[in-house]
Amino acid sequence: MPQLDTSTWFITIISSMITLFILFQLKVSTQTYPATPSLKIMTVQKTKNPWDSKWTKIYLPLLSPQQ
């Protein structure tokens, strides 16, 4: 049974990796990126809840005088 010649595997793998690296760099370099990303200003909006303007029955016993 003949022996498998692996002497050229190193150069084949290295050249494939270099080729893939160059192709990836070319692919990435053609992408367009925004020059300066702008900040989005978030404004906090206060929601109007019905319980904000009136007392509930839970709080009324605490406000009444002690008997």
HUMOQUI-V413662 format. One record per helix or strand. SS is the DSSP state (alpha for helix, beta for strand). FROM is the first residue (numbers start at 1). TO is the last residue. If there is no record, write none. Layout:
# HUMOQUI-V413662
ss = <SS | SS>
from = <FROM | FROM>
to = <TO | TO>
This chain:
# HUMOQUI-V413662
ss = <alpha | alpha | alpha>
from = <9 | 50 | 57>
to = <29 | 52 | 63>
